[in-house]
Amino acid sequence: MSKTLKNFYDALQRLIDEKPKVITGTYSINNDTVALEAGRKRGTIKKSRPELAELIEILKQEVLAYM
């Protein structure tokens, strides 16, 4: 697993645990908040990047879990 991908997964876990380091205030878990929490720009997590397919699927499941 690349360092960038690990950062995304770590950021997602922090958001799930409600212990973000970067995001402040209320937030919803989505591609952009995970990217920002991981220290990246909005729009970094895209479906067109095959290496992020598994992360995007996990994000979808987390979003559904919070609905």
C-alpha positions in Angstrom: 0.0 0.0 0.0 1.4 3.4 -1.0 1.9 6.1 1.6 -0.8 8.3 0.1 -3.3 5.5 0.1 -2.5 4.7 3.8 -3.0 8.4 4.6 -6.4 8.3 3.0 -7.4 5.2 5.0 -6.0 6.7 8.2 -7.9 10.0 7.6 -11.1 8.0 7.0 -10.7 6.1 10.2 -10.1 9.4 12.2 -13.3 10.8 10.7 -15.3 7.6 11.6 -13.9 7.8 15.1 -14.9 11.5 15.3 -11.2 12.4 16.0 -10.1 14.5 13.0 -6.8 16.4 13.1 -7.6 18.8 10.2 -11.3 19.0 9.7 -13.1 21.3 12.2 -16.7 21.7 13.1 -19.4 19.5 11.8 -18.7 17.4 8.8 -20.0 14.6 6.7 -17.9 11.7 5.5 -17.3 12.0 1.8 -14.5 11.9 -0.7 -13.6 15.6 -0.2 -13.5 15.5 3.7 -11.4 12.4 3.6 -9.0 14.1 1.1 -8.8 17.2 3.2 -8.3 15.2 6.4 -5.4 13.4 4.6 -3.8 16.7 3.7 -4.8 16.7 0.1 -7.0 19.0 -2.0 -10.7 18.5 -2.6 -11.3 16.4 -5.7 -8.2 14.2 -5.1 -10.3 11.1 -4.6 -11.8 10.3 -8.0 -13.5 7.3 -9.5 -11.1 7.7 -12.5 -8.2 6.6 -10.3 -8.2 2.8 -10.2 -5.9 2.7 -7.2 -8.6 4.4 -5.2 -11.5 2.1 -6.2 -11.4 0.1 -2.9 -11.3 3.3 -0.8 -14.2 4.8 -2.7 -16.3 1.6 -2.1 -15.5 1.8 1.6 -16.5 5.4 1.6 -19.8 4.6 0.0 -20.5 2.0 2.7 -19.6 4.4 5.5 -21.9 7.1 4.0 -24.8 4.5 3.9 -24.1 3.5 7.5 -24.6 7.1 8.6 -27.9 7.6 6.8 
